[in-house]
Amino acid sequence: MTKPAILTVDDDAMVSAAISRDLRTRYGPDYRIVKATSGPQALDVLTKLALRNQPVALIASDQRMPGMTGIEMLEQARTHAPDAKFLLLTAYADTDVAIKAINDIGLDYYLLKPWDPPEDRLYPIIDDLLGDWRDANPEHTSDIRVIGHRWSDRSHEIKTFLARNHVPYRWYDVDRDVEGQRLSTLAEAAETDHPLVLVPDGDTLRSPTSLDLAGALGLRTMAEQPLYDLCIVGGGPAGLAAAVYAASEGLSTVIVEREAPGGQAGTSAAIENYLGFPKGLTGSDLTHRAVAQVTRFGAEMVLARSVAGFETRGPVHAVLFDGSGEIEARALVVATGVSYRRLEAEGLDELSGRGVYYGATASEASQCQGDDVYIVGAANSAGQAALNLARYAKRVVLLVRAASLEATMSRYLIDKLAAAPNVEVRFRTKVLAARGEGHLETLTLADVDSGDPEEVSSSWLFVFIGASPRTEWLGPNIARDDKGFVVTGQDLLASTDATRWPLPRAPLALETSVPGVFAAGDVRLDSMKRVASAVGEGAMAVYQVHRYLATI
Ligand SMILES: Cc1cc2nc3c(=O)[nH]c(=O)nc-3n(C[C@H](O)[C@H](O)[C@H](O)COP(=O)(O)OP(=O)(O)OC[C@H]3O[C@@H](n4cnc5c(N)ncnc54)[C@H](O)[C@@H]3O)c2cc1C
């Protein structure tokens, strides 16, 4: 595989030599470090790399250079290296210009010179930037290969599972890629064996379940200990935050996640309102950082296991896995969030995973290259998806039942949608039906007022129409409202379920009707449904777990 390039650009010979040396020392084995001494020369180098189909992971440029500034060069470099991360080396006096460049040209980071010692001031930043680049460009760095049919729902599920668990892979369409056909023939794969997953040093996996795949990739699918201080169900922002705080404060902690860490936030293309990230960050980036933090503090993470039942056994709570297996813990945090609501229209269920998707991940976005894409929804999640898909699709049409977006979507997203040349918003429109042989081919849309139908051709429909909690597994003892949201603290005392609370003390703010079982994040009645509030509640739940554990 060709090594991806890192390009450094600096007109000062000493600085240029220093940055190239520091980068080569650490990243030389995996990246090709290329040097340019001016903006025009950098663009020339990038043109050559693009023509040789050599991927560029990072461009680190000085701002102050004669003739063309770093920002001017980076602005033009997008054409040559669309996916590269941009780092600007600046003096303190250029800070304002650098902050403006975050919005204007998508600058990823600005670094004040000098960067000594590089171990503290340079490498952590470059590690982050290259980590993000590798996640977004798995085809350049992965040895795992997935071979299947483009419109198979199992192929879609496996790609989503790998992408959301940050496992880079290369995808081969067995109908269109010669290499895919070659590998399929070599593996003597029958039609039902697809998708195949080829793992280095492992067996050929034939249409594996998520559990088998997780096992083959070395992801943990069983808990190690018989009993923990705290079990957290759900690995979204609330669960991950609870795991960080619990493990860092010395509680033996396990977190169970049925799909992939990150939850809904993990599917977001751009979280722009989370404190501390002025450029915003992708859900995948946030998840990657959170998982690293959870692991560093020693919380165990059990993946690809769905919790299907709950029991209280004296002072201990048990969560029961779908299939077999269970975990016992002295306290429990329920952080299972919400799941997408299904859109009701003729033909949609049959085509789900075959052109009709709930939510969207980066892997789908890049496959829409040059196509017409339809999105249903009017909230921020639909707006973000429209902008992300518009980077690849020929045209994105957002279908909105209401007459405007003002009441449901943030202003900044409405403005961005209006400014995107290939995004169209169709108000007062609904989906009546979806049709296709094996995958989505046409949609029937209707005007909500007149009912007039219209047929359009499309292979892609993404649905973002709100979500509801799936809390049936909690059984009858944990009080929920009529929509399934978990009732806690004062809300519990004020509800008709107040009599279920068994202790003389009042329930803690996030405590459910069963003492020692807490709820955090979107799954909780009246929660704010934001990343920051889910993270806050996860941390707060741990404080209350400590108080609870002190009483038993
Ligand atoms: C596309 C999109 C974009 C968004 N953008 C923003 C934004 O820009 N800013 C913002 O503040 N908010 C945003 N949100 C909202 C934000 O992501 C959520 O409020 C937040 O993720 C809630 O976190 P949570 O941990 O409570 O639940 P979730 O994120 O829903 O996570 C719950 C987790 O629990 C797991 N789970 C569920 N049931 C089980 C079970 N039985 N067993 C095991 N695991 C289970 C799920 O697989 C999931 O991983 C966005 C949401 C979406 C969908």
Ligand as a Chemical Component Dictionary entry (heavy atoms), coordinates in Angstrom:
data_LIG
# 
_chem_comp.id                   LIG 
_chem_comp.type                 NON-POLYMER 
_chem_comp.pdbx_formal_charge   0 
_chem_comp.three_letter_code    LIG 
# 
loop_
_chem_comp_atom.comp_id 
_chem_comp_atom.atom_id 
_chem_comp_atom.alt_atom_id 
_chem_comp_atom.type_symbol 
_chem_comp_atom.charge 
_chem_comp_atom.model_Cartn_x 
_chem_comp_atom.model_Cartn_y 
_chem_comp_atom.model_Cartn_z 
_chem_comp_atom.pdbx_ordinal 
LIG C1  C1  C 0 -27.456 12.718 13.541 1  
LIG C2  C2  C 0 -27.477 13.372 14.892 2  
LIG C3  C3  C 0 -26.814 14.574 15.088 3  
LIG C4  C4  C 0 -26.796 15.172 16.355 4  
LIG N1  N1  N 0 -26.107 16.356 16.500 5  
LIG C5  C5  C 0 -26.032 16.924 17.723 6  
LIG C6  C6  C 0 -25.282 18.131 17.902 7  
LIG O1  O1  O 0 -24.704 18.683 16.963 8  
LIG N2  N2  N 0 -25.216 18.649 19.158 9  
LIG C7  C7  C 0 -25.845 18.073 20.230 10 
LIG O2  O2  O 0 -25.711 18.576 21.346 11 
LIG N3  N3  N 0 -26.596 16.948 20.076 12 
LIG C8  C8  C 0 -26.691 16.358 18.859 13 
LIG N4  N4  N 0 -27.442 15.213 18.688 14 
LIG C9  C9  C 0 -28.119 14.635 19.868 15 
LIG C10 C10 C 0 -27.110 13.824 20.705 16 
LIG O3  O3  O 0 -26.363 12.982 19.862 17 
LIG C11 C11 C 0 -27.828 12.997 21.757 18 
LIG O4  O4  O 0 -28.524 13.866 22.617 19 
LIG C12 C12 C 0 -26.833 12.171 22.582 20 
LIG O5  O5  O 0 -26.124 11.248 21.758 21 
LIG C13 C13 C 0 -27.559 11.373 23.679 22 
LIG O6  O6  O 0 -26.609 10.584 24.329 23 
LIG P1  P1  P 0 -27.046 9.291  25.180 24 
LIG O7  O7  O 0 -25.769 8.672  25.646 25 
LIG O8  O8  O 0 -28.060 9.654  26.170 26 
LIG O9  O9  O 0 -27.790 8.293  24.166 27 
LIG P2  P2  P 0 -27.408 7.715  22.741 28 
LIG O10 O10 O 0 -26.462 8.598  22.035 29 
LIG O11 O11 O 0 -28.713 7.393  22.103 30 
LIG O12 O12 O 0 -26.625 6.358  23.091 31 
LIG C14 C14 C 0 -27.288 5.243  23.614 32 
LIG C15 C15 C 0 -26.461 3.990  23.342 33 
LIG O13 O13 O 0 -27.050 2.883  24.004 34 
LIG C16 C16 C 0 -26.988 1.736  23.173 35 
LIG N5  N5  N 0 -28.077 0.826  23.560 36 
LIG C17 C17 C 0 -29.411 1.066  23.465 37 
LIG N6  N6  N 0 -30.096 0.018  23.936 38 
LIG C18 C18 C 0 -29.180 -0.904 24.334 39 
LIG C19 C19 C 0 -29.298 -2.204 24.905 40 
LIG N7  N7  N 0 -30.484 -2.742 25.167 41 
LIG N8  N8  N 0 -28.149 -2.885 25.187 42 
LIG C20 C20 C 0 -26.914 -2.327 24.953 43 
LIG N9  N9  N 0 -26.771 -1.090 24.407 44 
LIG C21 C21 C 0 -27.890 -0.390 24.115 45 
LIG C22 C22 C 0 -27.168 2.282  21.783 46 
LIG O14 O14 O 0 -26.642 1.391  20.792 47 
LIG C23 C23 C 0 -26.398 3.602  21.874 48 
LIG O15 O15 O 0 -25.049 3.437  21.482 49 
LIG C24 C24 C 0 -27.480 14.583 17.438 50 
LIG C25 C25 C 0 -28.191 13.381 17.244 51 
LIG C26 C26 C 0 -28.187 12.777 15.995 52 
LIG C27 C27 C 0 -28.938 11.498 15.784 53 
# 
loop_
_chem_comp_bond.comp_id 
_chem_comp_bond.atom_id_1 
_chem_comp_bond.atom_id_2 
_chem_comp_bond.value_order 
_chem_comp_bond.pdbx_ordinal 
LIG C1  C2  SING 1  
LIG C2  C3  SING 2  
LIG C2  C26 DOUB 3  
LIG C3  C4  DOUB 4  
LIG C4  N1  SING 5  
LIG C4  C24 SING 6  
LIG N1  C5  DOUB 7  
LIG C5  C6  SING 8  
LIG C5  C8  SING 9  
LIG C6  O1  DOUB 10 
LIG C6  N2  SING 11 
LIG N2  C7  SING 12 
LIG C7  O2  DOUB 13 
LIG C7  N3  SING 14 
LIG N3  C8  DOUB 15 
LIG C8  N4  SING 16 
LIG N4  C9  SING 17 
LIG N4  C24 SING 18 
LIG C9  C10 SING 19 
LIG C10 O3  SING 20 
LIG C10 C11 SING 21 
LIG C11 O4  SING 22 
LIG C11 C12 SING 23 
LIG C12 O5  SING 24 
LIG C12 C13 SING 25 
LIG C13 O6  SING 26 
LIG O6  P1  SING 27 
LIG P1  O7  DOUB 28 
LIG P1  O8  SING 29 
LIG P1  O9  SING 30 
LIG O9  P2  SING 31 
LIG P2  O10 DOUB 32 
LIG P2  O11 SING 33 
LIG P2  O12 SING 34 
LIG O12 C14 SING 35 
LIG C14 C15 SING 36 
LIG C15 O13 SING 37 
LIG C15 C23 SING 38 
LIG O13 C16 SING 39 
LIG C16 N5  SING 40 
LIG C16 C22 SING 41 
LIG N5  C17 SING 42 
LIG N5  C21 SING 43 
LIG C17 N6  DOUB 44 
LIG N6  C18 SING 45 
LIG C18 C19 SING 46 
LIG C18 C21 DOUB 47 
LIG C19 N7  SING 48 
LIG C19 N8  DOUB 49 
LIG N8  C20 SING 50 
LIG C20 N9  DOUB 51 
LIG N9  C21 SING 52 
LIG C22 O14 SING 53 
LIG C22 C23 SING 54 
LIG C23 O15 SING 55 
LIG C24 C25 DOUB 56 
LIG C25 C26 SING 57 
LIG C26 C27 SING 58 
# 
